[in-house]
């Protein structure tokens, strides 16, 4: 499916990116605290993260709040994954696979391109 036909700003989170966001290595409470003032309702923060549980692909048109939120979460996750041992993830992926998938999402957010 050509996502540009849906909308030029559509973003895709593939299976590995969804996995990375569902199984954060970084401190989720720190992420929630950082966004407590930016996201209108506290439960939305948990919602923005919990949507990735049992999700293998997510395609959506992000608002600026979504974009800012996910970019910050991904940047925090990069830092945590850099120090994670290759066999430490219970999902079966490597930290490098999570980093690569999240890089594609960041690139899409920054450039408005679909990957």
C-alpha positions in Angstrom: 0.0 0.0 0.0 1.3 3.4 -0.9 1.0 5.4 2.3 1.5 8.7 0.5 -1.9 8.2 -1.0 -3.4 8.1 2.5 -1.6 11.3 3.5 1.9 12.7 2.9 2.6 12.9 6.7 1.6 9.3 7.4 4.1 7.5 9.6 4.6 3.8 9.8 5.8 1.9 12.9 6.9 -1.5 11.7 6.9 -4.7 13.8 10.3 -4.2 15.3 9.7 -0.5 16.1 6.4 -1.5 17.8 8.2 -4.1 19.8 10.9 -1.6 20.9 8.3 0.8 22.1 6.2 -1.9 23.8 9.3 -3.1 25.6 11.1 0.0 26.6 14.6 -0.4 28.1 14.6 3.2 29.2 12.7 4.3 32.3 9.0 4.8 31.3 8.3 6.7 34.5 10.9 9.3 33.4 9.3 9.6 30.0 5.9 10.0 31.6 7.2 12.7 33.9 8.8 14.6 31.1 5.5 14.7 29.2 3.2 15.4 32.1 3.2 19.1 31.3 3.1 18.7 27.5 0.4 16.0 27.1 -3.0 17.3 28.2 -4.0 14.2 30.2 -1.6 12.0 32.1 -3.4 8.8 31.0 -2.7 9.7 27.3 1.1 9.2 28.0 0.5 5.6 29.0 -1.9 5.3 26.0 0.7 6.6 23.6 3.0 3.8 24.8 0.6 1.0 25.5 -0.8 1.1 21.9 2.3 -0.8 20.8 1.5 -3.9 22.9 0.1 -6.6 20.6 0.7 -4.3 17.6 2.8 -5.4 14.6 2.3 -2.3 12.4 0.9 1.1 13.2 0.2 3.7 10.5 -1.0 7.1 11.5 -0.8 10.8 10.9 0.9 12.3 13.9 0.0 15.6 15.6 2.8 17.7 16.8 2.2 16.3 20.3 2.6 12.8 19.0 5.6 13.7 17.0 7.4 15.4 20.0 6.4 12.6 22.3 7.6 9.7 20.1 10.8 11.5 19.1 11.7 12.1 22.8 10.9 8.5 23.7 12.9 7.1 20.8 15.9 9.3 21.7 15.8 8.1 25.4 15.4 4.5 24.2 18.5 4.9 21.9 20.6 5.7 25.0 19.3 2.7 27.0 19.7 0.3 24.0 23.4 1.4 23.5 24.3 -0.2 26.8 22.0 -3.2 26.6 23.7 -6.6 26.0 22.9 -8.3 22.7 21.1 -11.2 24.3 19.3 -9.2 27.0 16.0 -8.5 25.2 13.3 -11.0 26.0 11.5 -10.4 22.7 14.2 -12.1 20.6 15.4 -9.0 18.8 18.8 -7.5 19.3 19.3 -4.0 20.6 20.8 -3.2 17.2 17.5 -4.3 15.5 15.5 -2.1 17.8 17.8 0.9 17.2 17.6 0.4 13.4 13.8 0.2 13.4 13.5 3.3 15.7 16.0 5.1 13.4 13.6 4.6 10.5 10.7 6.1 12.5 12.8 9.1 13.6 13.8 9.7 10.0 10.2 9.6 8.9 9.3 12.1 11.6 12.1 14.4 10.7 11.7 14.2 7.0 8.0 13.4 6.6 9.1 10.4 4.6 7.7 6.9 4.8 9.9 3.9 5.5 
